[in-house]
Amino acid sequence: MTQVSPTERRNPRTGDIDAQEAAGILELLLEEDARAVEAARAATGQLAKAVDETHLRLARGGRVHYFGAGASGRLAVLDATEVTPTFGAPRELFTAHFAGGPAALTDSSIDREDAGALGTADAGGVGAADVAVGITASGSTAYVIGALRGARTAGALTVLVTCNPDAAARDLADIVVVADTGPEALTGSTRLKAGTATKVILNAFSTALMIKGGRTYGNLMVGLVATNAKLAERAVSLLMEAAGADEATSRAALADASGHIPEALVRLLTGCSGERARAALGAYTGVRAAVAALGGQAE
């Protein structure tokens, strides 16, 4: 008999959830979500290993590929999509592959999570320098298993993110990140607790990579792409906060740097020319390292 994933078992804490008033239902749901966050926290050790190994690959020109289906896959698409506007990373740095393609994102009837061969085919663009992250709450999604198998054959680093300690896919992963969330509030509905843990893990994974890659200055998003008025104002506020400059000076520095926040910040912090700021940013990883290389002193 096939072993049942913990995510498919019945939760003894929510057996009478349908007999509760709205407040009671919400309390039960949110209590389970809190457990999910703790389960994600418990996976920090393996997640840190995944971050460190992936960082080494990215530093050598590698890329990250997410593979998933259903709720897990949709969360992966969300995470990958947000990396570029948040950190200014190249769009090709993170790619999310979803079982069934873009159309299946909004039409679950064409989600092809059982298509292992499709997963292997979708992993065809993964190279030896890359990292393939399979995301599956149950750990048994055929599409993800096929993708990890294909990526491993290509020589890529393989990572599994799952909520099942006994995941069938774990033997295909170099690093296994398990958030043991247990039974869902609604039996088998992994869009709930497992989804919460998965989102926490993916957010932490990509954000930690971008921080290690020098795309922040402290806790400020110096790599953000100002694609709207709100973000344009955030860029000015960021420079004021980081450099202790007034608004007019910050706006002028941003304009002189053609909207490139890291260059503007290096110039504000060191007083150097635009040419020297660009050279330092090209030679060193991130604003902090560039400023240190310039001595942190006015030119």
Residue frames as qw, qx, qy, qz and C-alpha x, y, z in Angstrom:
[[0.000, 0.887, 0.462, 0.000, 0.00, 0.00, 0.00],
 [0.377, 0.562, -0.030, 0.735, 1.30, 3.48, -0.92],
 [0.373, -0.376, -0.492, 0.691, 2.29, 5.53, 2.10],
 [0.021, 0.879, 0.423, 0.218, 0.00, 8.50, 2.66],
 [0.327, 0.403, -0.189, 0.834, 1.66, 11.90, 2.92],
 [0.200, -0.378, -0.607, 0.670, 1.09, 13.69, 6.25],
 [0.158, 0.154, -0.093, -0.971, -0.52, 16.49, 4.23],
 [0.479, -0.128, -0.638, -0.589, -3.30, 14.07, 3.23],
 [0.325, -0.255, -0.858, 0.305, -4.18, 12.85, 6.72],
 [0.306, -0.765, -0.426, -0.373, -7.11, 14.12, 8.77],
 [0.167, 0.401, -0.419, 0.797, -6.37, 16.82, 11.34],
 [0.400, -0.462, -0.767, 0.197, -7.75, 15.99, 14.81],
 [0.170, -0.314, -0.312, 0.880, -7.68, 19.67, 15.82],
 [0.261, 0.201, -0.182, -0.927, -10.17, 20.81, 13.15],
 [0.020, 0.205, 0.967, 0.151, -12.66, 17.96, 13.04],
 [0.049, 0.710, 0.672, -0.206, -15.56, 20.21, 14.03],
 [0.205, -0.190, 0.145, 0.949, -14.50, 23.28, 12.05],
 [0.138, -0.342, -0.609, -0.702, -17.81, 23.30, 10.18],
 [0.396, -0.666, -0.631, 0.036, -19.69, 23.70, 13.47],
 [0.398, -0.372, -0.211, 0.811, -17.87, 26.93, 14.34],
 [0.192, 0.932, 0.224, -0.211, -18.91, 30.54, 13.88],
 [0.564, 0.775, -0.113, 0.262, -16.72, 32.68, 11.62],
 [0.174, -0.836, 0.462, -0.240, -14.39, 33.70, 14.47],
 [0.791, -0.322, 0.517, -0.060, -13.90, 30.07, 15.48],
 [0.864, 0.440, 0.182, 0.163, -13.19, 28.99, 11.90],
 [0.350, 0.857, -0.241, 0.292, -10.63, 31.74, 11.47],
 [0.447, -0.720, 0.498, -0.182, -8.95, 30.97, 14.77],
 [0.892, -0.077, 0.441, 0.061, -8.51, 27.33, 13.80],
 [0.736, 0.626, 0.083, 0.246, -7.20, 28.21, 10.34],
 [0.153, 0.884, -0.308, 0.316, -4.74, 30.78, 11.64],
 [0.667, -0.568, 0.474, -0.090, -3.53, 28.52, 14.42],
 [0.907, 0.151, 0.337, 0.202, -2.63, 25.97, 11.77],
 [0.508, 0.798, -0.063, 0.318, -0.88, 28.64, 9.70],
 [0.281, -0.844, 0.414, -0.193, 1.20, 29.59, 12.76],
 [0.844, -0.248, 0.469, 0.077, 2.25, 25.94, 12.99],
 [0.786, 0.542, 0.167, 0.245, 3.25, 26.11, 9.33],
 [0.171, 0.909, -0.270, 0.267, 5.58, 29.07, 9.93],
 [0.560, -0.631, 0.527, -0.103, 7.23, 27.20, 12.79],
 [0.909, 0.112, 0.379, 0.133, 7.66, 24.18, 10.53],
 [0.579, 0.760, -0.039, 0.293, 9.38, 26.41, 7.97],
 [0.180, -0.870, 0.403, -0.221, 11.62, 27.82, 10.70],
 [0.810, -0.355, 0.466, -0.006, 12.62, 24.30, 11.71],
 [0.857, 0.383, 0.238, 0.248, 13.94, 23.76, 8.18],
 [0.032, 0.972, -0.195, -0.126, 16.43, 26.65, 8.44],
 [0.541, -0.517, 0.596, 0.292, 19.52, 24.43, 8.53],
 [0.610, 0.230, 0.671, 0.355, 18.85, 22.71, 5.22],
 [0.327, 0.897, 0.290, 0.058, 17.51, 25.90, 3.68],
 [0.198, -0.891, 0.316, 0.260, 20.75, 27.71, 4.60],
 [0.574, -0.219, 0.688, 0.387, 22.70, 24.93, 2.90],
 [0.520, 0.596, 0.565, 0.234, 20.56, 25.39, -0.21],
 [0.095, 0.990, 0.039, -0.092, 21.19, 29.15, -0.15],
 [0.373, -0.712, 0.490, 0.337, 24.96, 28.76, 0.25],
 [0.576, 0.013, 0.723, 0.382, 25.29, 26.16, -2.51],
 [0.419, 0.760, 0.473, 0.150, 23.01, 28.13, -4.85],
 [0.072, -0.959, 0.108, 0.253, 24.92, 31.34, -4.18],
 [0.462, -0.445, 0.620, 0.452, 28.12, 29.64, -5.35],
 [0.511, 0.369, 0.701, 0.334, 26.39, 28.56, -8.55],
 [0.217, 0.927, 0.304, -0.013, 24.96, 32.02, -9.24],
 [0.259, -0.836, 0.298, 0.381, 28.38, 33.58, -8.70],
 [0.406, -0.233, 0.735, 0.490, 29.65, 31.35, -11.52],
 [0.261, 0.194, -0.457, -0.828, 26.88, 32.40, -13.88],
 [0.054, -0.247, -0.966, -0.057, 24.26, 29.80, -12.99],
 [0.407, -0.259, -0.175, -0.858, 20.50, 30.31, -12.77],
 [0.301, 0.048, 0.809, -0.503, 17.65, 29.10, -10.58],
 [0.436, -0.108, -0.639, -0.624, 14.81, 27.02, -12.03],
 [0.462, -0.026, 0.630, -0.624, 11.67, 26.34, -10.00],
 [0.362, -0.055, -0.811, -0.456, 9.47, 23.36, -10.91],
 [0.214, 0.137, 0.751, -0.609, 6.00, 22.87, -9.47],
 [0.232, -0.355, -0.729, -0.537, 2.33, 22.19, -10.02],
 [0.409, -0.675, -0.613, -0.033, -0.90, 23.19, -8.30],
 [0.323, -0.941, -0.093, -0.028, -0.68, 25.55, -5.32],
 [0.690, -0.478, 0.236, 0.489, 3.04, 24.86, -4.82],
 [0.553, 0.262, 0.425, 0.667, 3.81, 25.70, -8.43],
 [0.050, 0.871, 0.318, 0.372, 1.78, 28.90, -8.36],
 [0.491, -0.849, 0.037, 0.190, 3.69, 30.07, -5.29],
 [0.684, -0.193, 0.356, 0.607, 6.92, 29.35, -7.13],
 [0.360, 0.602, 0.409, 0.583, 5.78, 31.46, -10.09],
 [0.224, -0.949, -0.180, -0.129, 4.91, 34.31, -7.72],
 [0.623, -0.658, 0.172, 0.385, 8.30, 34.19, -6.03],
 [0.626, 0.059, 0.421, 0.654, 10.28, 34.05, -9.26],
 [0.224, 0.760, 0.410, 0.450, 8.24, 36.89, -10.79],
 [0.303, -0.945, -0.119, -0.017, 8.93, 39.24, -7.87],
 [0.752, -0.327, 0.099, 0.564, 12.73, 38.88, -7.86],
 [0.470, 0.367, 0.262, 0.759, 13.40, 41.29, -10.73],
 [0.090, -0.807, -0.195, -0.551, 11.29, 44.28, -9.60],
 [0.658, -0.748, -0.082, 0.029, 12.35, 43.85, -5.98],
 [0.687, -0.528, 0.275, 0.416, 16.08, 43.38, -6.48],
 [0.302, 0.820, -0.312, -0.372, 16.84, 44.43, -10.04],
 [0.535, -0.256, 0.774, 0.223, 18.06, 40.94, -10.91],
 [0.237, 0.234, -0.664, -0.669, 18.06, 39.83, -14.55],
 [0.779, 0.024, 0.038, -0.625, 14.76, 38.20, -15.51],
 [0.811, 0.239, -0.522, -0.114, 16.50, 35.01, -16.56],
 [0.032, 0.451, -0.763, 0.462, 18.11, 34.55, -13.13],
 [0.373, 0.083, 0.809, -0.447, 14.94, 32.93, -11.74],
 [0.455, 0.051, -0.572, -0.681, 12.60, 30.93, -13.96],
 [0.528, 0.005, 0.691, -0.493, 9.47, 29.15, -12.74],
 [0.306, 0.063, -0.814, -0.489, 8.27, 26.16, -14.75],
 [0.553, 0.023, 0.484, -0.678, 4.63, 25.26, -14.12],
 [0.304, 0.099, 0.937, 0.141, 3.06, 21.95, -15.07],
 [0.332, 0.675, 0.658, 0.021, 0.87, 22.68, -18.08],
 [0.362, 0.303, 0.223, 0.853, 2.40, 26.06, -18.84],
 [0.039, -0.026, 0.179, -0.983, 1.04, 29.60, -18.36],
 [0.514, -0.261, -0.428, -0.696, -2.54, 28.67, -19.28],
 [0.655, -0.301, -0.690, 0.065, -2.71, 26.16, -16.45],
 [0.209, 0.060, -0.471, 0.855, -1.89, 28.85, -13.90],
 [0.366, 0.034, 0.203, -0.908, -5.46, 30.11, -14.05],
 [0.816, 0.054, -0.243, -0.522, -7.19, 26.94, -15.21],
 [0.431, -0.435, 0.765, -0.198, -6.56, 24.04, -12.84],
 [0.890, 0.235, 0.300, -0.251, -8.34, 21.64, -15.20],
 [0.776, 0.587, -0.195, 0.123, -5.28, 21.65, -17.47],
 [0.305, -0.750, 0.572, -0.132, -2.70, 21.42, -14.68],
 [0.870, 0.272, -0.407, -0.065, -0.48, 18.48, -15.71],
 [0.370, -0.698, 0.557, -0.256, 1.06, 17.52, -12.38],
 [0.890, -0.101, 0.440, -0.066, 0.95, 13.80, -13.27],
 [0.759, 0.643, -0.067, 0.078, 3.08, 14.30, -16.40],
 [0.699, -0.550, 0.277, 0.364, 6.54, 13.16, -15.38],
 [0.667, 0.257, 0.392, 0.579, 7.82, 13.20, -18.96],
 [0.141, 0.897, 0.205, 0.366, 6.72, 16.83, -19.27],
 [0.492, -0.853, 0.132, 0.115, 8.75, 17.71, -16.18],
 [0.737, -0.212, 0.396, 0.505, 11.81, 16.10, -17.69],
 [0.478, 0.580, 0.386, 0.535, 11.22, 17.96, -20.96],
 [0.102, -0.967, -0.119, -0.202, 10.76, 21.29, -19.15],
 [0.604, -0.702, 0.258, 0.274, 14.10, 20.71, -17.43],
 [0.813, 0.374, 0.222, 0.386, 15.76, 20.51, -20.82],
 [0.272, 0.848, -0.065, 0.450, 17.03, 24.06, -20.51],
 [0.606, -0.770, 0.197, -0.022, 18.72, 23.43, -17.16],
 [0.605, 0.611, -0.460, 0.221, 22.52, 23.35, -17.36],
 [0.767, -0.102, -0.496, 0.393, 25.24, 21.94, -15.15],
 [0.244, 0.194, -0.321, 0.894, 25.87, 25.36, -13.60],
 [0.414, -0.425, -0.191, -0.782, 22.22, 25.82, -12.64],
 [0.139, -0.009, 0.820, -0.555, 20.04, 24.97, -9.65],
 [0.453, -0.280, -0.634, -0.560, 16.74, 23.10, -10.02],
 [0.212, -0.064, 0.657, -0.721, 14.29, 23.51, -7.14],
 [0.358, -0.300, -0.800, -0.376, 11.38, 21.08, -7.09],
 [0.274, -0.120, 0.428, -0.853, 8.41, 22.27, -5.02],
 [0.591, -0.209, -0.662, -0.410, 5.83, 19.67, -4.01],
 [0.523, -0.494, 0.338, -0.607, 3.94, 19.52, -0.72],
 [0.961, -0.121, 0.119, -0.219, 3.41, 15.76, -0.91],
 [0.287, -0.617, 0.694, 0.234, 6.83, 15.10, -2.37],
 [0.565, 0.097, 0.809, 0.131, 5.32, 12.76, -4.94],
 [0.493, 0.736, 0.101, -0.453, 4.24, 15.04, -7.81],
 [0.835, 0.207, 0.402, 0.314, 5.26, 13.29, -11.03],
 [0.407, 0.874, 0.042, 0.264, 5.99, 16.54, -12.88],
 [0.253, -0.885, 0.374, -0.109, 8.47, 17.60, -10.19],
 [0.802, -0.287, 0.504, 0.145, 10.06, 14.16, -10.01],
 [0.759, 0.499, 0.291, 0.300, 10.55, 14.19, -13.77],
 [0.193, 0.944, -0.115, 0.243, 12.08, 17.67, -13.64],
 [0.482, -0.746, 0.459, -0.021, 14.50, 16.80, -10.85],
 [0.862, -0.007, 0.457, 0.219, 15.53, 13.65, -12.68],
 [0.615, 0.699, 0.164, 0.325, 16.23, 15.63, -15.84],
 [0.045, -0.949, 0.235, -0.206, 18.12, 18.36, -13.98],
 [0.693, -0.543, 0.467, 0.078, 20.24, 15.81, -12.13],
 [0.844, 0.275, 0.352, 0.298, 21.15, 14.14, -15.42],
 [0.393, 0.851, 0.017, 0.348, 22.30, 17.56, -16.68],
 [0.624, 0.079, -0.382, 0.677, 24.59, 17.91, -13.64],
 [0.179, -0.661, -0.006, -0.729, 22.62, 20.70, -11.96],
 [0.002, -0.062, 0.745, -0.664, 22.32, 21.11, -8.20],
 [0.433, -0.419, -0.641, -0.476, 18.91, 19.72, -7.23],
 [0.099, -0.078, 0.581, -0.804, 16.87, 20.97, -4.27],
 [0.328, -0.454, -0.777, -0.287, 13.54, 19.62, -3.03],
 [0.216, -0.147, 0.374, -0.890, 11.12, 21.76, -1.03],
 [0.512, -0.265, -0.751, -0.323, 8.41, 19.60, 0.50],
 [0.496, -0.460, 0.300, -0.673, 6.12, 19.15, 3.49],
 [0.974, -0.103, -0.084, -0.185, 6.56, 15.37, 3.60],
 [0.377, -0.697, 0.608, 0.038, 9.57, 13.99, 5.50],
 [0.633, -0.054, 0.757, 0.153, 9.25, 10.75, 3.50],
 [0.497, 0.682, -0.086, -0.529, 8.87, 12.41, 0.10],
 [0.897, 0.245, 0.340, 0.143, 9.26, 10.07, -2.86],
 [0.524, 0.814, -0.051, 0.247, 11.31, 12.74, -4.64],
 [0.427, -0.859, 0.276, 0.063, 13.95, 13.10, -1.92],
 [0.808, -0.172, 0.429, 0.365, 16.35, 10.62, -3.54],
 [0.575, 0.600, 0.299, 0.469, 16.58, 12.90, -6.56],
 [0.055, -0.965, 0.004, -0.257, 17.64, 15.95, -4.53],
 [0.561, 0.316, -0.460, 0.612, 21.09, 16.94, -3.37],
 [0.004, -0.058, 0.509, -0.859, 19.47, 19.07, -0.67],
 [0.309, -0.522, -0.752, -0.259, 16.07, 18.33, 0.88],
 [0.095, -0.158, 0.323, -0.928, 14.22, 21.15, 2.68],
 [0.344, -0.419, -0.828, -0.147, 11.31, 19.75, 4.69],
 [0.292, -0.233, 0.288, -0.882, 8.68, 21.84, 6.44],
 [0.212, -0.205, -0.955, 0.030, 6.82, 19.11, 8.30],
 [0.317, -0.192, 0.028, -0.928, 3.45, 20.85, 8.47],
 [0.213, 0.139, 0.906, -0.339, 1.39, 17.72, 9.15],
 [0.168, 0.544, 0.808, 0.152, -2.34, 17.40, 8.36],
 [0.016, 0.294, 0.219, 0.930, -4.16, 20.34, 6.84],
 [0.312, 0.118, 0.451, -0.828, -7.04, 22.22, 8.49],
 [0.804, 0.333, 0.070, -0.488, -9.14, 20.88, 5.60],
 [0.781, -0.183, 0.576, 0.160, -7.96, 17.38, 4.75],
 [0.688, 0.239, 0.502, 0.467, -5.64, 17.43, 1.74],
 [0.256, 0.935, 0.201, 0.140, -6.03, 21.15, 1.00],
 [0.720, -0.204, 0.007, 0.664, -2.35, 21.99, 0.65],
 [0.193, 0.681, 0.163, 0.687, -3.16, 25.52, -0.49],
 [0.505, -0.831, -0.106, -0.209, -3.54, 26.18, 3.26],
 [0.628, -0.722, 0.256, 0.135, -0.84, 25.22, 5.76],
 [0.785, 0.000, 0.378, 0.491, 1.56, 23.60, 3.30],
 [0.398, 0.749, 0.250, 0.466, 1.14, 26.61, 1.02],
 [0.284, -0.951, 0.072, -0.097, 1.97, 28.97, 3.86],
 [0.721, -0.504, 0.362, 0.308, 5.16, 27.08, 4.70],
 [0.708, 0.317, 0.394, 0.492, 6.14, 26.87, 1.04],
 [0.199, 0.905, 0.135, 0.352, 5.71, 30.60, 0.51],
 [0.470, -0.856, 0.209, 0.053, 7.77, 31.36, 3.62],
 [0.778, -0.246, 0.423, 0.395, 10.57, 29.06, 2.44],
 [0.593, 0.519, 0.358, 0.501, 10.66, 30.36, -1.14],
 [0.018, -0.973, -0.049, -0.226, 10.56, 33.99, 0.00],
 [0.577, -0.741, 0.305, 0.157, 13.40, 33.34, 2.43],
 [0.803, 0.028, 0.420, 0.422, 15.41, 31.41, -0.16],
 [0.483, 0.663, 0.270, 0.504, 15.28, 34.02, -2.93],
 [0.166, -0.967, 0.018, -0.192, 15.66, 36.96, -0.55],
 [0.697, -0.593, 0.310, 0.258, 18.69, 35.45, 1.19],
 [0.739, 0.219, 0.375, 0.514, 20.28, 34.83, -2.21],
 [0.267, 0.832, 0.185, 0.449, 19.74, 38.43, -3.27],
 [0.421, -0.896, 0.140, -0.020, 21.15, 39.72, 0.02],
 [0.764, -0.343, 0.388, 0.384, 24.25, 37.52, -0.34],
 [0.615, 0.434, 0.394, 0.527, 24.52, 38.76, -3.93],
 [0.306, -0.208, -0.053, 0.928, 24.84, 42.35, -2.75],
 [0.035, -0.479, -0.560, -0.675, 21.43, 43.51, -3.95],
 [0.395, -0.846, -0.346, -0.092, 20.57, 45.17, -0.65],
 [0.278, 0.464, -0.412, 0.733, 22.29, 47.72, 1.57],
 [0.248, -0.074, 0.668, -0.697, 21.47, 46.73, 5.11],
 [0.318, 0.397, 0.846, -0.160, 17.75, 46.05, 4.93],
 [0.324, 0.665, 0.021, -0.672, 17.17, 48.52, 2.10],
 [0.753, 0.361, 0.532, 0.142, 16.24, 47.30, -1.40],
 [0.075, -0.686, 0.294, 0.662, 18.81, 49.23, -3.39],
 [0.202, -0.073, 0.814, 0.540, 18.25, 47.05, -6.44],
 [0.381, 0.571, 0.661, -0.304, 14.55, 47.81, -6.81],
 [0.220, 0.221, 0.553, 0.772, 13.30, 48.85, -10.21],
 [0.166, 0.416, 0.361, -0.818, 11.16, 52.01, -9.99],
 [0.102, 0.257, 0.802, 0.529, 8.41, 51.01, -12.40],
 [0.167, -0.760, -0.555, -0.294, 5.71, 53.23, -10.87],
 [0.065, -0.781, 0.097, -0.614, 5.29, 56.44, -8.89],
 [0.768, -0.622, 0.046, -0.147, 5.24, 54.67, -5.53],
 [0.906, -0.105, 0.051, 0.407, 8.55, 52.94, -6.19],
 [0.432, 0.617, -0.028, 0.657, 10.10, 56.13, -7.57],
 [0.334, -0.794, 0.138, -0.489, 9.34, 57.85, -4.27],
 [0.907, -0.412, 0.061, 0.061, 10.61, 54.83, -2.36],
 [0.781, 0.296, -0.058, 0.546, 13.92, 55.17, -4.20],
 [0.090, 0.721, -0.151, 0.670, 14.29, 58.76, -3.03],
 [0.665, -0.656, 0.120, -0.336, 13.34, 57.85, 0.55],
 [0.964, -0.096, -0.043, 0.243, 15.81, 54.98, 0.46],
 [0.568, 0.459, -0.153, 0.666, 18.66, 57.31, -0.48],
 [0.243, -0.741, 0.146, -0.609, 17.67, 59.78, 2.24],
 [0.856, -0.485, 0.070, -0.165, 17.61, 56.98, 4.81],
 [0.939, 0.024, -0.022, 0.343, 20.83, 55.28, 3.75],
 [0.558, 0.374, -0.066, 0.738, 22.97, 58.35, 3.13],
 [0.299, -0.623, -0.405, 0.599, 21.42, 60.80, 5.57],
 [0.179, 0.063, 0.317, 0.929, 20.92, 63.22, 2.69],
 [0.346, 0.398, 0.345, -0.777, 18.04, 65.64, 2.26],
 [0.663, 0.489, 0.549, -0.137, 15.33, 65.14, -0.32],
 [0.426, 0.865, -0.126, -0.234, 16.68, 67.56, -2.90],
 [0.089, -0.652, 0.736, 0.156, 20.19, 66.09, -2.74],
 [0.548, -0.002, 0.836, -0.037, 18.81, 62.55, -3.01],
 [0.641, 0.655, 0.354, -0.186, 16.65, 63.40, -6.02],
 [0.282, 0.862, -0.363, -0.214, 19.57, 65.08, -7.73],
 [0.277, -0.471, 0.832, 0.096, 21.88, 62.12, -7.07],
 [0.637, 0.253, 0.723, -0.091, 19.29, 59.71, -8.45],
 [0.552, 0.801, 0.105, -0.205, 18.84, 61.84, -11.57],
 [0.074, 0.795, -0.571, -0.188, 22.60, 62.10, -12.10],
 [0.324, -0.263, 0.907, 0.049, 22.81, 58.30, -11.88],
 [0.437, 0.068, -0.607, -0.660, 20.00, 57.90, -14.44],
 [0.789, -0.275, -0.063, -0.546, 17.81, 56.32, -11.77],
 [0.774, 0.102, -0.600, 0.177, 20.37, 53.66, -10.78],
 [0.597, -0.772, -0.027, -0.215, 20.04, 53.53, -7.01],
 [0.870, -0.294, -0.005, 0.396, 23.33, 51.73, -6.18],
 [0.535, 0.365, 0.049, 0.761, 25.38, 54.27, -8.15],
 [0.173, -0.779, -0.085, -0.597, 23.56, 57.18, -6.57],
 [0.749, -0.659, -0.054, -0.050, 24.06, 55.75, -3.09],
 [0.821, -0.072, -0.007, 0.566, 27.78, 55.05, -3.58],
 [0.314, 0.540, 0.059, 0.779, 28.24, 58.61, -4.77],
 [0.405, -0.782, -0.080, -0.467, 26.34, 60.01, -1.81],
 [0.846, -0.522, -0.034, 0.098, 28.24, 57.89, 0.70],
 [0.776, -0.150, 0.135, 0.597, 31.70, 58.54, -0.71],
 [0.056, 0.868, -0.046, -0.492, 31.48, 61.78, -2.67],
 [0.452, -0.198, 0.668, 0.557, 33.11, 60.04, -5.63],
 [0.323, 0.338, -0.384, -0.796, 32.36, 60.61, -9.29],
 [0.858, 0.206, 0.131, -0.451, 29.84, 58.63, -11.25],
 [0.671, 0.506, -0.540, -0.049, 32.63, 56.94, -13.19],
 [0.091, 0.389, -0.829, 0.392, 34.37, 55.74, -10.02],
 [0.617, -0.053, 0.512, -0.595, 31.08, 54.60, -8.50],
 [0.870, 0.331, -0.111, -0.348, 30.24, 52.53, -11.56],
 [0.509, 0.504, -0.686, 0.125, 33.73, 51.04, -11.65],
 [0.176, -0.314, 0.783, -0.508, 33.57, 50.06, -8.00],
 [0.750, 0.093, 0.361, -0.546, 30.14, 48.50, -8.39],
 [0.807, 0.439, -0.330, -0.220, 31.41, 46.56, -11.38],
 [0.412, 0.470, -0.734, 0.265, 34.42, 45.26, -9.50],
 [0.039, -0.106, 0.815, -0.569, 32.82, 44.50, -6.13],
 [0.267, -0.412, -0.844, -0.216, 29.62, 42.81, -5.00],
 [0.295, -0.770, -0.565, 0.027, 27.10, 45.36, -3.75],
 [0.010, -0.910, -0.003, -0.414, 27.07, 48.88, -2.38],
 [0.658, -0.735, 0.158, 0.029, 28.71, 48.05, 0.95],
 [0.832, -0.103, 0.279, 0.469, 31.70, 46.39, -0.70],
 [0.468, 0.651, 0.201, 0.563, 32.02, 49.18, -3.27],
 [0.230, -0.931, 0.034, -0.281, 31.99, 51.86, -0.57],
 [0.769, -0.558, 0.233, 0.206, 34.60, 49.97, 1.46],
 [0.770, 0.209, 0.272, 0.538, 36.81, 49.68, -1.63],
 [0.246, 0.770, 0.128, 0.574, 36.56, 53.41, -2.15],
 [0.377, 0.081, -0.497, 0.778, 37.53, 54.04, 1.45],
 [0.217, -0.738, -0.631, 0.102, 34.18, 55.56, 2.29],
 [0.279, -0.568, -0.069, 0.772, 35.71, 58.99, 1.82],
 [0.413, 0.855, 0.156, -0.271, 34.92, 61.91, -0.45],
 [0.768, 0.336, 0.202, 0.507, 36.95, 62.12, -3.61]]
